[in-house]
Amino acid sequence: MTSRPPNSNSTDSSGSGDIDRTLELLWNTGPRPTRGPKPGLSVDRIVDAAIRIADEEGLDAVSMRRVATDLGTGAMSLYRYVPGKAELLDLMLDRVRFPDHPNDRERTGSWRTALESAARDALAVHRRHPWLLRVNQSRPLLGPRALATLEHLLARIRPMGLTDPELVSTVVMIDGYVVGAARTQVHQEEAARSTGLTDAEFYGAQVPALEKAMATGAYPTLASLSPDTFTASFDHFEFGLGRILDGLEMVVQQRCAAQEFSGDA
């Protein structure tokens, strides 16, 4: 078995538990738990309860004891199914990040449509489960859900004509953009809840000071911006996503032109 490194803070990092045991749980290849005192208890029920707690109260509220309490059983009963919180976190990540079986999804459409859908779906997941932003996911464990999702997306974008490392880099780039955008949106919502001020009220309170600053002439570019520059109706996520895809479109066109030239030669 792969042991956990000593004195490591594994609470908010993926892949920090018993890797072998977690993979067994993800792939359903490990030994069945012995019959416990709580009929109907299962890995799925444990994971669902943990996700529900994290969604409602945050990741810090999730513990084996708290999950057991919500399920009406003792904490020791849970250890028959899941080794600990580190492994439970990986199961939670797998469940929320890859909720649907991609083989059931539509496989038609362009590579651009595939990346747009993947980005929008990922943003929606982060909005539903803001605790995801608390987790260091640089070393994910790959179960059947994760591999099926990646297989589906790579199959749809392979017609781009990029090299295999470039295709994976494209997926990584889109994921990084989504995480950054999700962090901004989630933090804005958290600030509004914690302060009781809407964005409009927060920035409105700064207007008098900003008007005086603009009147000094020290910020001519800022002073020349149109009144609707900072309107909430402008979708920064979609604008940024579109420009990323435009850049990829240029790369694809260049590759196609180079292949055609090489073929003519």
ROMARTI-589697 format. One record per residue: x, y, z of N, C-alpha, C in turn. Coordinates in steps of 0.02 Angstrom, whole numbers, padded with zeros to 5 digits, always signed. Example, Ala and Ser with C-alpha at 12.3 -4.5 7.8 and 13.67 -1.06 7.14 Angstrom:
REM ROMARTI-589697
+00660-00284+00390+00615-00225+00390+00660-00165+00390 +00642-00112+00354+00684-00053+00357+00645+00002+00394 
***
This chain:
REM ROMARTI-589697
+00042-00060+00000+00000+00000+00000+00044+00062+00000 +00021+00115-00033+00058+00178-00034+00042+00217+00029 +00092+00231+00068+00080+00265+00132+00078+00340+00123 +00044+00373+00168+00040+00445+00168+00104+00474+00197 +00133+00527+00168+00194+00555+00196+00181+00584+00265 +00230+00579+00310+00219+00603+00378+00213+00679+00381 +00174+00702+00430+00168+00773+00444+00146+00814+00383 +00108+00784+00338+00084+00821+00280+00014+00847+00292 +00001+00906+00265-00066+00934+00271-00107+00910+00212 -00141+00854+00220-00174+00821+00164-00246+00842+00156 -00271+00883+00203-00343+00898+00204-00367+00927+00138 -00330+00975+00109-00354+01010+00051-00312+00996-00011 -00283+00938-00016-00244+00919-00075-00267+00853-00102 -00278+00851-00167-00298+00787-00198-00238+00740-00201 -00252+00676-00200-00199+00627-00207-00152+00622-00147 -00174+00645-00089-00130+00646-00031-00144+00590+00019 -00192+00548+00003-00207+00492+00047-00174+00428+00024 -00203+00373+00041-00179+00308+00019-00198+00299-00054 -00149+00308-00098-00163+00309-00170-00193+00242-00194 -00163+00188-00173-00186+00122-00195-00259+00110-00173 -00273+00125-00110-00341+00113-00085-00391+00159-00118 -00372+00222-00130-00418+00268-00164-00433+00245-00234 -00382+00222-00270-00393+00197-00338-00438+00136-00337 -00431+00093-00287-00476+00036-00281-00548+00058-00272 -00558+00111-00233-00625+00137-00223-00652+00169-00287 -00609+00205-00322-00631+00238-00383-00650+00187-00437 -00609+00135-00442-00620+00085-00494-00661+00025-00470 -00679+00027-00407-00720-00026-00378-00687-00094-00385 -00622-00096-00368-00584-00158-00375-00560-00185-00308 -00574-00149-00254-00549-00170-00189-00595-00219-00156 -00576-00242-00097-00617-00290-00059-00681-00257-00035 -00734-00295-00033-00798-00270-00008-00794-00260+00067 -00822-00206+00093-00820-00197+00166-00859-00251+00202 -00835-00268+00261-00872-00317+00300-00938-00286+00322 -00986-00328+00335-01052-00304+00354-01047-00267+00421 -01072-00206+00420-01068-00165+00480-01135-00159+00515 -01136-00120+00569-01197-00113+00609-01249-00068+00577 -01232-00032+00524-01280+00015+00493-01301-00012+00425 -01359-00044+00419-01382-00070+00355-01391-00013+00304 -01372-00027+00243-01381+00022+00189-01325+00072+00182 -01275+00070+00226-01218+00115+00221-01176+00094+00161 -01151+00142+00122-01111+00127+00063-01064+00184+00050 -01015+00172+00007-00968+00225-00013-01006+00283-00045 -01054+00266-00088-01092+00319-00122-01129+00363-00072 -01160+00334-00022-01196+00373+00028-01149+00417+00068 -01091+00390+00084-01041+00428+00122-01017+00488+00081 -01001+00477+00017-00977+00530-00026-01032+00583-00035 -01093+00561-00047-01148+00609-00056-01157+00653+00007 -01152+00623+00065-01160+00661+00127-01104+00711+00136 -01043+00691+00119-00986+00736+00125-00992+00795+00078 -01015+00783+00017-01024+00837-00031-01078+00884-00008 -01131+00857+00019-01186+00899+00044-01162+00945+00100 -01121+00919+00145-01094+00960+00200-01048+01014+00172 -01004+00995+00125-00958+01044+00097-00994+01099+00059 -01047+01081+00023-01086+01131-00014-01120+01180+00033 -01146+01155+00089-01185+01197+00134-01143+01235+00184 -01087+01205+00206-01049+01235+00261-00975+01246+00246 -00952+01222+00189-00882+01230+00173-00842+01166+00186 -00783+01162+00156-00742+01102+00161-00718+01089+00232 -00706+01142+00271-00681+01133+00339-00731+01095+00383 -00795+01098+00364-00846+01064+00405-00847+00988+00393 -00813+00966+00341-00814+00894+00325-00763+00857+00367 -00786+00809+00403-00743+00763+00441-00778+00696+00442 -00740+00644+00457-00770+00577+00460-00824+00575+00514 -00811+00609+00569-00860+00609+00624-00923+00645+00603 -00915+00703+00569-00974+00742+00550-01015+00704+00497 -00982+00673+00450-01017+00634+00399-01055+00577+00432 -01023+00544+00479-01055+00488+00514-01117+00513+00551 -01111+00570+00583-01169+00598+00620-01227+00611+00573 -01213+00640+00515-01266+00654+00466-01298+00590+00440 -01260+00536+00439-01286+00472+00415-01317+00431+00472 -01313+00458+00532-01343+00423+00589-01305+00361+00610 -01239+00364+00606-01199+00307+00626-01136+00331+00662 -01096+00285+00685-01033+00303+00717-00977+00312+00668 -00927+00352+00685-00872+00365+00639-00835+00301+00620 -00830+00254+00667-00793+00192+00652-00827+00152+00596 -00893+00160+00589-00927+00125+00535-00904+00148+00467 -00887+00213+00462-00866+00241+00398-00798+00212+00376 -00756+00197+00425-00689+00173+00408-00691+00103+00378 -00747+00069+00382-00754+00005+00347-00757+00016+00271 -00775+00078+00251-00786+00093+00181-00733+00140+00152 -00713+00190+00191-00664+00240+00168-00610+00248+00221 -00546+00245+00202-00492+00248+00252-00490+00312+00293 -00507+00369+00263-00503+00432+00300-00525+00490+00257 -00516+00551+00284-00540+00610+00249-00502+00623+00184 -00437+00609+00183-00398+00621+00122-00425+00580+00063 -00439+00517+00077-00467+00475+00024-00538+00495+00007 -00576+00515+00058-00645+00539+00046-00645+00601+00002 -00597+00645+00011-00593+00705-00030-00583+00688-00103 -00541+00638-00117-00531+00618-00188-00595+00590-00218 -00634+00554-00178-00697+00527-00202-00747+00584-00214 -00746+00635-00171-00789+00693-00180-00771+00730-00244 -00707+00740-00256-00684+00775-00316-00707+00738-00379 -00698+00673-00378-00718+00632-00436-00793+00638-00449 -00832+00640-00396-00905+00642-00404-00929+00709-00431 -00902+00765-00405-00928+00830-00426-00897+00855-00490 -00834+00838-00503-00802+00863-00564-00823+00825-00626 -00842+00762-00617-00862+00721-00674-00929+00689-00660 -00982+00730-00657-01048+00705-00634-01084+00661-00684 -01070+00669-00748-01106+00632-00800-01058+00586-00837 -01085+00532-00862-01044+00487-00903-01040+00518-00973 -00981+00539-00995-00976+00575-01059-00996+00534-01119 -00996+00467-01114-01017+00426-01170-01090+00436-01186 -01128+00463-01138-01199+00475-01149-01212+00543-01181 -01159+00584-01187-01167+00650-01215-01162+00649-01291 -01185+00704-01321-01181+00712-01393-01108+00716-01415 -01089+00679-01466-01020+00679-01489-01010+00720-01552 -01062+00753-01577-01056+00792-01638-01035+00864-01621 -01018+00902-01673-00999+00971-01663-00925+00981-01671 -00905+01043-01679-00835+01060-01691-00794+01057-01628 -00728+01059-01636-00684+01060-01579-00697+01123-01536 -00714+01177-01570-00727+01239-01533-00789+01231-01489 -00841+01201-01517-00901+01189-01478-00887+01144-01418 -00844+01094-01428-00826+01048-01374-00791+01085-01318 -00744+01129-01334-00707+01166-01283-00752+01217-01249 -00796+01249-01286-00844+01296-01256-00888+01260-01205 -00914+01202-01224-00957+01164-01179-00920+01142-01117 -00858+01118-01127-00817+01095-01071-00804+01152-01022 -00788+01211-01048-00773+01268-01006-00835+01291-00967 -00891+01295-01001-00952+01317-00968-00975+01267-00916 -00970+01203-00932-00988+01151-00884-00944+01156-00822 -00879+01164-00832-00832+01168-00776-00845+01229-00733 -00861+01286-00764-00877+01345-00725-00939+01334-00682 -00990+01302-00712-01051+01288-00675-01037+01242-00615 -00993+01194-00623-00976+01148-00568-00943+01187-00512 -00897+01232-00528-00864+01271-00476-00912+01319-00442 -00962+01343-00478-01012+01387-00447-01056+01348-00399 -01072+01285-00417-01114+01244-00374-01075+01218-00313 -01010+01209-00322-00969+01180-00269-00908+01225-00257 -00917+01284-00227-00862+01332-00220-00803+01306-00179 -00814+01254-00139-00759+01226-00100-00705+01194-00144 -00721+01181-00207-00671+01154-00253-00610+01199-00257 -00621+01265-00250-00566+01313-00255-00518+01308-00196 -00539+01274-00143-00497+01265-00085-00448+01207-00093 -00458+01167-00144-00420+01105-00150-00364+01112-00201 -00305+01092-00182-00248+01088-00228-00257+01025-00270 -00274+01034-00334-00289+00977-00377-00234+00965-00429 -00173+00986-00412-00118+00978-00459-00098+00905-00470 -00118+00861-00423-00102+00789-00430-00166+00749-00422 -00209+00749-00473-00273+00714-00468-00265+00639-00475 -00310+00603-00442-00314+00531-00453-00364+00518-00508 -00345+00474-00554-00385+00464-00615-00426+00400-00610 -00490+00408-00598-00536+00353-00597-00572+00347-00664 -00621+00302-00669-00656+00293-00733-00695+00354-00756 -00723+00393-00709-00758+00453-00729-00711+00504-00761 -00653+00515-00729-00605+00563-00755-00578+00541-00823 -00561+00478-00830-00533+00454-00893-00585+00456-00949 -00647+00439-00933-00700+00441-00983-00712+00513-01007 -00711+00560-00960-00721+00630-00978-00664+00655-01022 -00602+00638-01003-00544+00660-01042-00544+00626-01111 -00561+00563-01113-00565+00526-01177-00615+00559-01223 -00672+00577-01196-00725+00607-01236-00703+00675-01264 -00672+00716-01222-00652+00783-01244-00594+00779-01295 -00544+00737-01282-00488+00731-01328-00511+00704-01396 -00559+00658-01395-00584+00631-01458-00618+00686-01500 -00651+00732-01466-00687+00786-01501-00640+00840-01527 -00584+00852-01492-00539+00906-01514-00480+00881-01555 -00474+00816-01564-00418+00789-01603-00417+00815-01675 -00475+00828-01706-00474+00856-01774-00440+00924-01780 -00421+00955-01724-00384+01018-01727-00319+01009-01764 -00291+00949-01762-00228+00936-01797-00167+00954-01756 -00175+00965-01691-00118+00980-01648-00083+00916-01628 -00022+00923-01603+00013+00864-01577-00022+00841-01512 -00008+00780-01492-00039+00755-01431-00023+00797-01369 +00041+00817-01359+00054+00861-01302+00017+00927-01307 +00008+00953-01367-00028+01016-01376-00102+01008-01361 -00130+00950-01378-00200+00938-01362-00211+00937-01286 -00167+00903-01251-00173+00901-01178-00162+00971-01150 -00114+01008-01178-00101+01076-01155-00162+01120-01166 -00199+01108-01219-00261+01145-01232-00311+01133-01176 -00319+01071-01157-00365+01054-01102-00343+01087-01037 -00278+01085-01023-00250+01116-00963-00261+01191-00964 -00251+01222-01022-00260+01294-01028-00332+01315-01015 -00379+01279-01043-00450+01295-01032-00468+01286-00959 -00442+01232-00929-00457+01220-00858-00429+01276-00814 -00368+01298-00830-00339+01352-00791-00378+01417-00797 -00402+01430-00858-00443+01491-00868-00508+01486-00828 -00540+01429-00829-00603+01420-00793-00592+01429-00718 -00540+01398-00691-00527+01403-00619-00516+01476-00598 -00479+01514-00639-00468+01584-00624-00532+01624-00625 -00573+01612-00675-00637+01647-00680-00684+01627-00624 -00685+01563-00607-00728+01540-00553-00707+01570-00487 -00642+01574-00475-00617+01604-00413-00640+01676-00406 -00637+01714-00460-00659+01783-00458-00734+01788-00442 -00774+01747-00476-00846+01750-00466-00866+01727-00396 -00836+01673-00373-00853+01647-00307-00831+01696-00252 -00772+01726-00260-00749+01774-00211-00794+01835-00209 -00818+01857-00267-00864+01913-00268-00928+01897-00230 -00954+01838-00240-01015+01818-00205-01003+01812-00130 -00945+01785-00111-00929+01779-00039-00922+01847-00007 -00892+01895-00043-00883+01962-00016-00951+01996-00006 -00996+01985-00053-01063+02015-00047-01100+01986+00014 -01093+01920+00025-01126+01889+00082-01096+01911+00148 -01030+01915+00151-00997+01930+00215-01003+02004+00234 -01007+02049+00185-01011+02120+00200-01082+02147+00199 -01127+02112+00166-01196+02136+00159-01203+02190+00107 -01149+02203+00069-01151+02253+00016-01149+02220-00052 -01191+02242-00098-01187+02219-00166-01127+02251-00200 -01107+02225-00258-01053+02256-00295-01069+02329-00311 -01131+02341-00330-01151+02410-00348-01144+02456-00287 -01164+02432-00229-01159+02473-00168-01086+02484-00148 -01046+02432-00156-00976+02436-00137-00939+02488-00180 -00948+02482-00246-00913+02529-00291-00946+02598-00290 -01011+02599-00277-01045+02663-00273-01019+02705-00216 -00999+02673-00161-00972+02709-00104-00906+02743-00120 -00872+02719-00173-00807+02747-00192-00812+02803-00244 -00873+02814-00270-00881+02862-00324-00857+02932-00306 -00875+02961-00249-00852+03028-00233-00776+03035-00235 -00741+02987-00205-00668+02990-00204-00639+02982-00274 -00670+02938-00314-00645+02926-00382-00658+02987-00426 -00714+03020-00418-00728+03079-00458-00677+03134-00444 -00658+03142-00382-00606+03192-00365-00539+03172-00397 -00524+03107-00396-00461+03084-00425-00460+03096-00501 -00516+03083-00534-00519+03094-00606-00513+03168-00624 -00540+03211-00580-00538+03283-00593-00468+03312-00591 -00421+03276-00561-00352+03302-00557-00316+03298-00624 -00341+03259-00670-00308+03251-00735-00250+03202-00734 -00239+03169-00678-00183+03122-00672-00198+03054-00704 -00262+03043-00720-00281+02978-00748-00323+02988-00811 -00293+03017-00864-00333+03035-00923-00364+02975-00959 -00330+02918-00960-00358+02860-00994-00418+02833-00956 -00412+02828-00891-00468+02805-00850-00527+02853-00855 -00512+02918-00855-00565+02968-00857-00602+02967-00924 -00570+02942-00976-00601+02941-01043-00644+02880-01056 -00643+02832-01010-00682+02770-01021-00757+02786-01022 -00792+02748-01063-00864+02759-01070-00901+02740-01006 -00960+02769-00994-00997+02755-00933-01015+02682-00923 -01020+02644-00978-01041+02574-00972-00981+02526-00968 -00921+02553-00958-00861+02511-00957-00864+02456-00904 -00889+02473-00846-00888+02425-00790-00958+02398-00775 -01001+02398-00826-01068+02372-00816-01067+02298-00799 -01112+02277-00755-01115+02207-00735-01141+02162-00790 -01171+02191-00842-01199+02151-00896-01147+02124-00944 -01086+02151-00941-01034+02126-00985-01008+02060-00959 -01008+02009-01001-00988+01941-00980-00913+01932-00992 -00873+01944-00941-00801+01938-00948-00779+01866-00962 -00815+01819-00934-00797+01748-00945-00804+01730-01018 -00861+01746-01048-00873+01727-01117-00826+01766-01165 -00812+01829-01149-00766+01867-01190-00696+01836-01189 -00672+01819-01130-00606+01789-01124-00603+01721-01157 -00655+01680-01147-00656+01614-01177-00655+01620-01253 -00693+01666-01279-00695+01676-01352-00628+01694-01380 -00590+01737-01344-00526+01758-01370-00475+01701-01367 -00479+01660-01315-00435+01601-01312-00448+01555-01371 -00512+01544-01385-00530+01499-01441-00512+01530-01508 -00516+01597-01513-00495+01630-01575-00420+01618-01586 -00381+01621-01532-00309+01609-01538-00295+01538-01560 -00332+01490-01532-00324+01420-01552-00345+01411-01625 -00396+01448-01646-00419+01444-01715-00363+01464-01763 -00326+01516-01745-00271+01538-01787-00216+01485-01791 -00202+01453-01735-00152+01399-01735-00174+01342-01780 -00238+01323-01775-00264+01269-01816-00259+01287-01890 -00277+01348-01907-00274+01370-01977-00202+01370-02003 -00155+01391-01961-00085+01391-01981-00060+01320-01993 -00081+01274-01950-00060+01204-01959-00089+01176-02023 -00152+01191-02037-00184+01166-02098-00148+01194-02159 -00131+01259-02157-00097+01291-02214-00029+01260-02224 +00006+01246-02169+00074+01216-02173+00070+01146-02202 +00018+01108-02182+00011+01040-02209-00005+01041-02283 -00047+01088-02304-00065+01094-02375-00004+01114-02415 +00036+01160-02389+00097+01182-02424+00146+01124-02431 +00152+01086-02376+00198+01029-02376+00175+00977-02426 +00109+00968-02431+00081+00919-02478+00092+00941-02551 +00085+01006-02564+00096+01031-02632+00169+01025-02652 +00213+01034-02600+00284+01030-02616+00304+00959-02633 
***
